Amino acid sequence: MLWMPWREGCCHWTHKIMPYSDQLSPWVVYRLLPNCQRLLMERFRKRSNAEDYVRVLQQLQPSSKFTIVFEPVEVKLVKPSD
């Protein structure tokens, strides 16, 4: 993970950024599970690659359901522990 310092007033905060490899692959294929759960199957740079992957998965696992989600870079502010 990349950690970048950020200063707000007198307190120091930190940006928590997802790994660089995940930033390059924002299209995510999830397998949908019972009870509103999901399982991350794979990440892709292009939506068309994710769609092709889902087609193959559906042939291999016809009873399973899959979805494609666009997950852009996620930035969270984390207050460092004192």
KEKEMI-403602 format. One line per field, with one value per residue (C-alpha): residue in three letters; z, y, x. Coordinates in steps of 0.5 Angstrom, whole numbers, plus 500, padded with zeros to 3 digits. Layout:
# residues N
vextor	[ALA;...]
up	[Z;...]
north	[Y;...]
east	[X;...]
END
This chain:
# residues 82
vextor	[MET;LEU;TRP;MET;PRO;TRP;ARG;GLU;GLY;CYS;CYS;HIS;TRP;THR;HIS;LYS;ILE;MET;PRO;TYR;SER;ASP;GLN;LEU;SER;PRO;TRP;VAL;VAL;TYR;ARG;LEU;LEU;PRO;ASN;CYS;GLN;ARG;LEU;LEU;MET;GLU;ARG;PHE;ARG;LYS;ARG;SER;ASN;ALA;GLU;ASP;TYR;VAL;ARG;VAL;LEU;GLN;GLN;LEU;GLN;PRO;SER;SER;LYS;PHE;THR;ILE;VAL;PHE;GLU;PRO;VAL;GLU;VAL;LYS;LEU;VAL;LYS;PRO;SER;ASP]
up	[500;499;505;503;509;509;514;517;522;527;527;522;518;513;506;505;498;495;492;485;482;484;481;474;474;476;473;478;477;483;484;488;494;499;504;500;500;495;493;489;483;479;477;470;466;461;462;455;459;465;460;457;464;466;460;461;468;467;462;468;473;470;477;480;479;477;476;474;478;477;483;482;487;494;498;506;511;517;523;526;532;538]
north	[500;507;512;519;524;530;535;538;544;542;534;529;525;520;518;510;508;502;498;500;494;495;502;499;494;498;493;487;481;478;471;473;469;468;473;479;476;476;473;477;473;477;484;487;493;493;492;487;483;482;481;475;472;472;468;463;463;462;456;453;454;455;455;461;468;473;481;486;492;499;500;507;508;508;514;513;518;514;518;515;512;516]
east	[500;502;502;502;502;497;496;490;490;495;493;497;493;494;491;490;491;489;495;498;496;489;489;491;485;479;474;472;468;465;461;455;453;447;446;448;455;460;467;472;474;479;481;481;484;478;471;471;476;472;466;470;472;465;462;468;466;458;460;464;459;452;449;453;451;457;457;462;463;467;471;475;481;479;482;481;483;486;489;495;495;499]
END
